């Protein structure tokens, strides 16, 4: 994945945690749409591996709420 793509995804995650979803989408969407098939697969893997970057939750948070 290109460094600029990774920076955009990380910034989008940060904005999402701050409840600034519209700004997060404005940053991430163009990067995602411009990705080729290979990079798109990398983005999907990164997003799946970093869900908690967007939610701010950890595995411990879920256990405490159950």
PDB file of N, CA, C and O in Angstrom:
ATOM      1  N   UNK A   1       0.846  -1.168   0.000  1.00  0.00           N
ATOM      2  CA  UNK A   1       0.000   0.000   0.000  1.00  0.00           C
ATOM      3  C   UNK A   1       0.897   1.239   0.000  1.00  0.00           C
ATOM      4  O   UNK A   1       1.922   1.286   0.681  1.00  0.00           O
ATOM      5  N   UNK A   2       0.496   2.214  -0.761  1.00  0.00           N
ATOM      6  CA  UNK A   2       1.285   3.442  -0.829  1.00  0.00           C
ATOM      7  C   UNK A   2       1.256   4.162   0.518  1.00  0.00           C
ATOM      8  O   UNK A   2       0.246   4.124   1.221  1.00  0.00           O
ATOM      9  N   UNK A   3       2.351   4.809   0.875  1.00  0.00           N
ATOM     10  CA  UNK A   3       2.386   5.554   2.144  1.00  0.00           C
ATOM     11  C   UNK A   3       1.284   6.616   2.239  1.00  0.00           C
ATOM     12  O   UNK A   3       0.730   6.836   3.316  1.00  0.00           O
ATOM     13  N   UNK A   4       0.970   7.264   1.138  1.00  0.00           N
ATOM     14  CA  UNK A   4      -0.079   8.288   1.167  1.00  0.00           C
ATOM     15  C   UNK A   4      -1.448   7.670   1.461  1.00  0.00           C
ATOM     16  O   UNK A   4      -2.280   8.290   2.125  1.00  0.00           O
ATOM     17  N   UNK A   5      -1.679   6.461   0.973  1.00  0.00           N
ATOM     18  CA  UNK A   5      -2.936   5.765   1.255  1.00  0.00           C
ATOM     19  C   UNK A   5      -3.023   5.422   2.732  1.00  0.00           C
ATOM     20  O   UNK A   5      -4.057   5.628   3.367  1.00  0.00           O
ATOM     21  N   UNK A   6      -1.938   4.899   3.273  1.00  0.00           N
ATOM     22  CA  UNK A   6      -1.910   4.541   4.688  1.00  0.00           C
ATOM     23  C   UNK A   6      -2.123   5.775   5.568  1.00  0.00           C
ATOM     24  O   UNK A   6      -2.863   5.715   6.550  1.00  0.00           O
ATOM     25  N   UNK A   7      -1.485   6.881   5.224  1.00  0.00           N
ATOM     26  CA  UNK A   7      -1.668   8.126   5.990  1.00  0.00           C
ATOM     27  C   UNK A   7      -3.131   8.562   5.960  1.00  0.00           C
ATOM     28  O   UNK A   7      -3.674   8.979   6.983  1.00  0.00           O
ATOM     29  N   UNK A   8      -3.763   8.469   4.810  1.00  0.00           N
ATOM     30  CA  UNK A   8      -5.168   8.866   4.685  1.00  0.00           C
ATOM     31  C   UNK A   8      -6.068   7.969   5.537  1.00  0.00           C
ATOM     32  O   UNK A   8      -6.984   8.460   6.197  1.00  0.00           O
ATOM     33  N   UNK A   9      -5.816   6.675   5.527  1.00  0.00           N
ATOM     34  CA  UNK A   9      -6.620   5.752   6.327  1.00  0.00           C
ATOM     35  C   UNK A   9      -6.438   6.008   7.816  1.00  0.00           C
ATOM     36  O   UNK A   9      -7.405   5.996   8.578  1.00  0.00           O
ATOM     37  N   UNK A  10      -5.206   6.238   8.225  1.00  0.00           N
ATOM     38  CA  UNK A  10      -4.939   6.524   9.642  1.00  0.00           C
ATOM     39  C   UNK A  10      -5.603   7.831  10.063  1.00  0.00           C
ATOM     40  O   UNK A  10      -6.154   7.919  11.161  1.00  0.00           O
ATOM     41  N   UNK A  11      -5.558   8.831   9.213  1.00  0.00           N
ATOM     42  CA  UNK A  11      -6.201  10.116   9.526  1.00  0.00           C
ATOM     43  C   UNK A  11      -7.714   9.944   9.592  1.00  0.00           C
ATOM     44  O   UNK A  11      -8.367  10.527  10.457  1.00  0.00           O
ATOM     45  N   UNK A  12      -8.270   9.155   8.693  1.00  0.00           N
ATOM     46  CA  UNK A  12      -9.707   8.892   8.713  1.00  0.00           C
ATOM     47  C   UNK A  12     -10.104   8.190  10.010  1.00  0.00           C
ATOM     48  O   UNK A  12     -11.150   8.489  10.586  1.00  0.00           O
ATOM     49  N   UNK A  13      -9.279   7.269  10.463  1.00  0.00           N
ATOM     50  CA  UNK A  13      -9.558   6.580  11.723  1.00  0.00           C
ATOM     51  C   UNK A  13      -9.545   7.572  12.885  1.00  0.00           C
ATOM     52  O   UNK A  13     -10.413   7.536  13.757  1.00  0.00           O
ATOM     53  N   UNK A  14      -8.559   8.446  12.882  1.00  0.00           N
ATOM     54  CA  UNK A  14      -8.460   9.451  13.944  1.00  0.00           C
ATOM     55  C   UNK A  14      -9.704  10.355  13.958  1.00  0.00           C
ATOM     56  O   UNK A  14     -10.267  10.627  15.019  1.00  0.00           O
ATOM     57  N   UNK A  15     -10.116  10.808  12.796  1.00  0.00           N
ATOM     58  CA  UNK A  15     -11.294  11.666  12.708  1.00  0.00           C
ATOM     59  C   UNK A  15     -12.563  10.928  13.131  1.00  0.00           C
ATOM     60  O   UNK A  15     -13.442  11.514  13.762  1.00  0.00           O
ATOM     61  N   UNK A  16     -12.658   9.660  12.788  1.00  0.00           N
ATOM     62  CA  UNK A  16     -13.827   8.862  13.173  1.00  0.00           C
ATOM     63  C   UNK A  16     -13.915   8.751  14.689  1.00  0.00           C
ATOM     64  O   UNK A  16     -14.998   8.883  15.259  1.00  0.00           O
ATOM     65  N   UNK A  17     -12.791   8.511  15.340  1.00  0.00           N
ATOM     66  CA  UNK A  17     -12.779   8.435  16.811  1.00  0.00           C
ATOM     67  C   UNK A  17     -13.222   9.755  17.439  1.00  0.00           C
ATOM     68  O   UNK A  17     -13.741   9.773  18.556  1.00  0.00           O
ATOM     69  N   UNK A  18     -13.017  10.854  16.720  1.00  0.00           N
ATOM     70  CA  UNK A  18     -13.414  12.180  17.215  1.00  0.00           C
ATOM     71  C   UNK A  18     -14.840  12.537  16.787  1.00  0.00           C
ATOM     72  O   UNK A  18     -15.261  13.687  16.911  1.00  0.00           O
ATOM     73  N   UNK A  19     -15.577  11.547  16.285  1.00  0.00           N
ATOM     74  CA  UNK A  19     -16.955  11.735  15.803  1.00  0.00           C
ATOM     75  C   UNK A  19     -17.034  12.745  14.662  1.00  0.00           C
ATOM     76  O   UNK A  19     -18.001  13.498  14.553  1.00  0.00           O
ATOM     77  N   UNK A  20     -16.014  12.753  13.821  1.00  0.00           N
ATOM     78  CA  UNK A  20     -15.984  13.633  12.652  1.00  0.00           C
ATOM     79  C   UNK A  20     -16.038  12.765  11.396  1.00  0.00           C
ATOM     80  O   UNK A  20     -15.129  12.769  10.566  1.00  0.00           O
ATOM     81  N   UNK A  21     -17.140  12.022  11.291  1.00  0.00           N
ATOM     82  CA  UNK A  21     -17.283  11.011  10.245  1.00  0.00           C
ATOM     83  C   UNK A  21     -17.288  11.611   8.840  1.00  0.00           C
ATOM     84  O   UNK A  21     -16.693  11.043   7.924  1.00  0.00           O
ATOM     85  N   UNK A  22     -17.944  12.736   8.666  1.00  0.00           N
ATOM     86  CA  UNK A  22     -18.001  13.346   7.337  1.00  0.00           C
ATOM     87  C   UNK A  22     -16.600  13.675   6.832  1.00  0.00           C
ATOM     88  O   UNK A  22     -16.270  13.401   5.678  1.00  0.00           O
ATOM     89  N   UNK A  23     -15.784  14.261   7.696  1.00  0.00           N
ATOM     90  CA  UNK A  23     -14.410  14.580   7.305  1.00  0.00           C
ATOM     91  C   UNK A  23     -13.603  13.315   7.029  1.00  0.00           C
ATOM     92  O   UNK A  23     -12.781  13.277   6.114  1.00  0.00           O
ATOM     93  N   UNK A  24     -13.846  12.286   7.828  1.00  0.00           N
ATOM     94  CA  UNK A  24     -13.140  11.020   7.636  1.00  0.00           C
ATOM     95  C   UNK A  24     -13.445  10.434   6.260  1.00  0.00           C
ATOM     96  O   UNK A  24     -12.548   9.963   5.561  1.00  0.00           O
ATOM     97  N   UNK A  25     -14.713  10.469   5.885  1.00  0.00           N
ATOM     98  CA  UNK A  25     -15.111   9.940   4.584  1.00  0.00           C
ATOM     99  C   UNK A  25     -14.513  10.780   3.453  1.00  0.00           C
ATOM    100  O   UNK A  25     -14.068  10.239   2.441  1.00  0.00           O
ATOM    101  N   UNK A  26     -14.505  12.098   3.629  1.00  0.00           N
ATOM    102  CA  UNK A  26     -13.934  12.970   2.598  1.00  0.00           C
ATOM    103  C   UNK A  26     -12.454  12.695   2.363  1.00  0.00           C
ATOM    104  O   UNK A  26     -11.953  12.894   1.256  1.00  0.00           O
ATOM    105  N   UNK A  27     -11.761  12.244   3.384  1.00  0.00           N
ATOM    106  CA  UNK A  27     -10.341  11.921   3.250  1.00  0.00           C
ATOM    107  C   UNK A  27     -10.149  10.518   2.684  1.00  0.00           C
ATOM    108  O   UNK A  27      -9.327  10.321   1.789  1.00  0.00           O
ATOM    109  N   UNK A  28     -10.892   9.549   3.193  1.00  0.00           N
ATOM    110  CA  UNK A  28     -10.661   8.147   2.819  1.00  0.00           C
ATOM    111  C   UNK A  28     -11.279   7.758   1.476  1.00  0.00           C
ATOM    112  O   UNK A  28     -10.689   6.980   0.727  1.00  0.00           O
ATOM    113  N   UNK A  29     -12.437   8.282   1.174  1.00  0.00           N
ATOM    114  CA  UNK A  29     -13.142   7.834  -0.029  1.00  0.00           C
ATOM    115  C   UNK A  29     -12.345   8.008  -1.322  1.00  0.00           C
ATOM    116  O   UNK A  29     -12.269   7.058  -2.102  1.00  0.00           O
ATOM    117  N   UNK A  30     -11.751   9.168  -1.589  1.00  0.00           N
ATOM    118  CA  UNK A  30     -10.999   9.312  -2.847  1.00  0.00           C
ATOM    119  C   UNK A  30      -9.820   8.350  -2.948  1.00  0.00           C
ATOM    120  O   UNK A  30      -9.500   7.860  -4.031  1.00  0.00           O
ATOM    121  N   UNK A  31      -9.185   8.086  -1.829  1.00  0.00           N
ATOM    122  CA  UNK A  31      -8.036   7.167  -1.809  1.00  0.00           C
ATOM    123  C   UNK A  31      -8.500   5.749  -2.123  1.00  0.00           C
ATOM    124  O   UNK A  31      -7.865   5.029  -2.894  1.00  0.00           O
ATOM    125  N   UNK A  32      -9.601   5.367  -1.522  1.00  0.00           N
ATOM    126  CA  UNK A  32     -10.136   4.024  -1.742  1.00  0.00           C
ATOM    127  C   UNK A  32     -10.605   3.861  -3.189  1.00  0.00           C
ATOM    128  O   UNK A  32     -10.343   2.839  -3.824  1.00  0.00           O
ATOM    129  N   UNK A  33     -11.295   4.872  -3.697  1.00  0.00           N
ATOM    130  CA  UNK A  33     -11.799   4.787  -5.069  1.00  0.00           C
ATOM    131  C   UNK A  33     -10.682   4.793  -6.112  1.00  0.00           C
ATOM    132  O   UNK A  33     -10.846   4.231  -7.195  1.00  0.00           O
ATOM    133  N   UNK A  34      -9.561   5.415  -5.799  1.00  0.00           N
ATOM    134  CA  UNK A  34      -8.447   5.497  -6.746  1.00  0.00           C
ATOM    135  C   UNK A  34      -7.548   4.264  -6.715  1.00  0.00           C
ATOM    136  O   UNK A  34      -6.682   4.110  -7.576  1.00  0.00           O
ATOM    137  N   UNK A  35      -7.743   3.396  -5.741  1.00  0.00           N
ATOM    138  CA  UNK A  35      -6.880   2.226  -5.591  1.00  0.00           C
ATOM    139  C   UNK A  35      -7.118   1.221  -6.716  1.00  0.00           C
ATOM    140  O   UNK A  35      -8.247   1.015  -7.161  1.00  0.00           O
ATOM    141  N   UNK A  36      -6.026   0.603  -7.163  1.00  0.00           N
ATOM    142  CA  UNK A  36      -6.168  -0.487  -8.121  1.00  0.00           C
ATOM    143  C   UNK A  36      -6.586  -1.748  -7.361  1.00  0.00           C
ATOM    144  O   UNK A  36      -6.734  -1.713  -6.140  1.00  0.00           O
ATOM    145  N   UNK A  37      -6.772  -2.834  -8.061  1.00  0.00           N
ATOM    146  CA  UNK A  37      -7.247  -4.068  -7.432  1.00  0.00           C
ATOM    147  C   UNK A  37      -6.308  -4.543  -6.326  1.00  0.00           C
ATOM    148  O   UNK A  37      -6.757  -4.925  -5.245  1.00  0.00           O
ATOM    149  N   UNK A  38      -5.007  -4.519  -6.597  1.00  0.00           N
ATOM    150  CA  UNK A  38      -4.042  -4.985  -5.605  1.00  0.00           C
ATOM    151  C   UNK A  38      -4.087  -4.114  -4.351  1.00  0.00           C
ATOM    152  O   UNK A  38      -4.169  -4.626  -3.235  1.00  0.00           O
ATOM    153  N   UNK A  39      -4.033  -2.800  -4.543  1.00  0.00           N
ATOM    154  CA  UNK A  39      -4.057  -1.911  -3.382  1.00  0.00           C
ATOM    155  C   UNK A  39      -5.413  -1.976  -2.678  1.00  0.00           C
ATOM    156  O   UNK A  39      -5.483  -1.867  -1.453  1.00  0.00           O
ATOM    157  N   UNK A  40      -6.473  -2.150  -3.439  1.00  0.00           N
ATOM    158  CA  UNK A  40      -7.791  -2.293  -2.839  1.00  0.00           C
ATOM    159  C   UNK A  40      -7.857  -3.480  -1.890  1.00  0.00           C
ATOM    160  O   UNK A  40      -8.460  -3.397  -0.820  1.00  0.00           O
ATOM    161  N   UNK A  41      -7.236  -4.580  -2.284  1.00  0.00           N
ATOM    162  CA  UNK A  41      -7.171  -5.756  -1.400  1.00  0.00           C
ATOM    163  C   UNK A  41      -6.380  -5.441  -0.139  1.00  0.00           C
ATOM    164  O   UNK A  41      -6.758  -5.860   0.955  1.00  0.00           O
ATOM    165  N   UNK A  42      -5.284  -4.704  -0.288  1.00  0.00           N
ATOM    166  CA  UNK A  42      -4.486  -4.315   0.876  1.00  0.00           C
ATOM    167  C   UNK A  42      -5.286  -3.405   1.812  1.00  0.00           C
ATOM    168  O   UNK A  42      -5.209  -3.536   3.034  1.00  0.00           O
ATOM    169  N   UNK A  43      -6.042  -2.496   1.236  1.00  0.00           N
ATOM    170  CA  UNK A  43      -6.872  -1.590   2.035  1.00  0.00           C
ATOM    171  C   UNK A  43      -7.911  -2.387   2.819  1.00  0.00           C
ATOM    172  O   UNK A  43      -8.114  -2.144   4.008  1.00  0.00           O
ATOM    173  N   UNK A  44      -8.567  -3.337   2.153  1.00  0.00           N
ATOM    174  CA  UNK A  44      -9.560  -4.168   2.845  1.00  0.00           C
ATOM    175  C   UNK A  44      -8.937  -4.929   4.015  1.00  0.00           C
ATOM    176  O   UNK A  44      -9.517  -4.991   5.099  1.00  0.00           O
ATOM    177  N   UNK A  45      -7.759  -5.504   3.795  1.00  0.00           N
ATOM    178  CA  UNK A  45      -7.075  -6.213   4.880  1.00  0.00           C
ATOM    179  C   UNK A  45      -6.723  -5.262   6.016  1.00  0.00           C
ATOM    180  O   UNK A  45      -6.906  -5.593   7.187  1.00  0.00           O
ATOM    181  N   UNK A  46      -6.218  -4.077   5.671  1.00  0.00           N
ATOM    182  CA  UNK A  46      -5.835  -3.104   6.692  1.00  0.00           C
ATOM    183  C   UNK A  46      -7.058  -2.689   7.501  1.00  0.00           C
ATOM    184  O   UNK A  46      -6.998  -2.621   8.729  1.00  0.00           O
ATOM    185  N   UNK A  47      -8.168  -2.413   6.818  1.00  0.00           N
ATOM    186  CA  UNK A  47      -9.385  -2.015   7.521  1.00  0.00           C
ATOM    187  C   UNK A  47      -9.866  -3.120   8.460  1.00  0.00           C
ATOM    188  O   UNK A  47     -10.256  -2.845   9.595  1.00  0.00           O
ATOM    189  N   UNK A  48      -9.840  -4.353   7.995  1.00  0.00           N
ATOM    190  CA  UNK A  48     -10.267  -5.478   8.836  1.00  0.00           C
ATOM    191  C   UNK A  48      -9.360  -5.638  10.053  1.00  0.00           C
ATOM    192  O   UNK A  48      -9.828  -5.959  11.145  1.00  0.00           O
ATOM    193  N   UNK A  49      -8.075  -5.415   9.860  1.00  0.00           N
ATOM    194  CA  UNK A  49      -7.114  -5.560  10.953  1.00  0.00           C
ATOM    195  C   UNK A  49      -7.118  -4.378  11.917  1.00  0.00           C
ATOM    196  O   UNK A  49      -6.598  -4.488  13.027  1.00  0.00           O
ATOM    197  N   UNK A  50      -7.694  -3.254  11.510  1.00  0.00           N
ATOM    198  CA  UNK A  50      -7.622  -2.033  12.321  1.00  0.00           C
ATOM    199  C   UNK A  50      -8.998  -1.465  12.661  1.00  0.00           C
ATOM    200  O   UNK A  50      -9.155  -0.250  12.788  1.00  0.00           O
ATOM    201  N   UNK A  51      -9.971  -2.319  12.805  1.00  0.00           N
ATOM    202  CA  UNK A  51     -11.328  -1.862  13.138  1.00  0.00           C
ATOM    203  C   UNK A  51     -11.317  -1.021  14.400  1.00  0.00           C
ATOM    204  O   UNK A  51     -11.987   0.010  14.461  1.00  0.00           O
ATOM    205  N   UNK A  52     -10.575  -1.438  15.398  1.00  0.00           N
ATOM    206  CA  UNK A  52     -10.566  -0.703  16.662  1.00  0.00           C
ATOM    207  C   UNK A  52      -9.898   0.661  16.531  1.00  0.00           C
ATOM    208  O   UNK A  52     -10.095   1.519  17.391  1.00  0.00           O
ATOM    209  N   UNK A  53      -9.113   0.883  15.477  1.00  0.00           N
ATOM    210  CA  UNK A  53      -8.565   2.220  15.240  1.00  0.00           C
ATOM    211  C   UNK A  53      -9.699   3.204  14.968  1.00  0.00           C
ATOM    212  O   UNK A  53      -9.585   4.389  15.284  1.00  0.00           O
ATOM    213  N   UNK A  54     -10.783   2.719  14.389  1.00  0.00           N
ATOM    214  CA  UNK A  54     -11.917   3.572  14.060  1.00  0.00           C
ATOM    215  C   UNK A  54     -12.891   3.692  15.225  1.00  0.00           C
ATOM    216  O   UNK A  54     -13.498   4.745  15.422  1.00  0.00           O
ATOM    217  N   UNK A  55     -13.041   2.635  15.987  1.00  0.00           N
ATOM    218  CA  UNK A  55     -14.019   2.653  17.076  1.00  0.00           C
ATOM    219  C   UNK A  55     -13.432   3.149  18.382  1.00  0.00           C
ATOM    220  O   UNK A  55     -14.159   3.643  19.244  1.00  0.00           O
ATOM    221  N   UNK A  56     -12.122   3.022  18.536  1.00  0.00           N
ATOM    222  CA  UNK A  56     -11.485   3.409  19.791  1.00  0.00           C
ATOM    223  C   UNK A  56     -11.678   2.375  20.885  1.00  0.00           C
ATOM    224  O   UNK A  56     -11.242   2.580  22.017  1.00  0.00           O
ATOM    225  N   UNK A  57     -12.328   1.265  20.556  1.00  0.00           N
ATOM    226  CA  UNK A  57     -12.576   0.212  21.535  1.00  0.00           C
ATOM    227  C   UNK A  57     -11.441  -0.799  21.513  1.00  0.00           C
ATOM    228  O   UNK A  57     -10.726  -0.943  20.522  1.00  0.00           O
ATOM    229  N   UNK A  58     -11.299  -1.487  22.624  1.00  0.00           N
ATOM    230  CA  UNK A  58     -10.366  -2.600  22.692  1.00  0.00           C
ATOM    231  C   UNK A  58     -11.161  -3.843  23.031  1.00  0.00           C
ATOM    232  O   UNK A  58     -12.344  -3.755  23.358  1.00  0.00           O
ATOM    233  N   UNK A  59     -10.526  -4.992  22.958  1.00  0.00           N
ATOM    234  CA  UNK A  59     -11.193  -6.233  23.315  1.00  0.00           C
ATOM    235  C   UNK A  59     -11.696  -6.204  24.751  1.00  0.00           C
ATOM    236  O   UNK A  59     -12.708  -6.829  25.069  1.00  0.00           O
ATOM    237  N   UNK A  60     -10.999  -5.486  25.612  1.00  0.00           N
ATOM    238  CA  UNK A  60     -11.401  -5.379  27.024  1.00  0.00           C
ATOM    239  C   UNK A  60     -12.697  -4.615  27.189  1.00  0.00           C
ATOM    240  O   UNK A  60     -13.472  -4.908  28.100  1.00  0.00           O
ATOM    241  N   UNK A  61     -12.952  -3.638  26.324  1.00  0.00           N
ATOM    242  CA  UNK A  61     -14.186  -2.857  26.395  1.00  0.00           C
ATOM    243  C   UNK A  61     -15.403  -3.741  26.190  1.00  0.00           C
ATOM    244  O   UNK A  61     -16.412  -3.579  26.876  1.00  0.00           O
ATOM    245  N   UNK A  62     -15.316  -4.681  25.243  1.00  0.00           N
ATOM    246  CA  UNK A  62     -16.437  -5.572  24.980  1.00  0.00           C
ATOM    247  C   UNK A  62     -16.702  -6.490  26.167  1.00  0.00           C
ATOM    248  O   UNK A  62     -17.854  -6.720  26.534  1.00  0.00           O
ATOM    249  N   UNK A  63     -15.645  -7.010  26.760  1.00  0.00           N
ATOM    250  CA  UNK A  63     -15.807  -7.917  27.893  1.00  0.00           C
ATOM    251  C   UNK A  63     -16.464  -7.210  29.073  1.00  0.00           C
ATOM    252  O   UNK A  63     -17.282  -7.806  29.775  1.00  0.00           O
ATOM    253  N   UNK A  64     -16.116  -5.954  29.295  1.00  0.00           N
ATOM    254  CA  UNK A  64     -16.676  -5.201  30.405  1.00  0.00           C
ATOM    255  C   UNK A  64     -18.146  -4.914  30.206  1.00  0.00           C
ATOM    256  O   UNK A  64     -18.892  -4.842  31.183  1.00  0.00           O
ATOM    257  N   UNK A  65     -18.592  -4.745  28.954  1.00  0.00           N
ATOM    258  CA  UNK A  65     -19.990  -4.385  28.703  1.00  0.00           C
ATOM    259  C   UNK A  65     -20.912  -5.593  28.697  1.00  0.00           C
ATOM    260  O   UNK A  65     -22.132  -5.428  28.704  1.00  0.00           O
ATOM    261  N   UNK A  66     -20.361  -6.813  28.684  1.00  0.00           N
ATOM    262  CA  UNK A  66     -21.209  -8.017  28.649  1.00  0.00           C
ATOM    263  C   UNK A  66     -21.654  -8.419  30.018  1.00  0.00           C
ATOM    264  O   UNK A  66     -22.372  -9.408  30.169  1.00  0.00           O
TER     265      UNK A  66
END
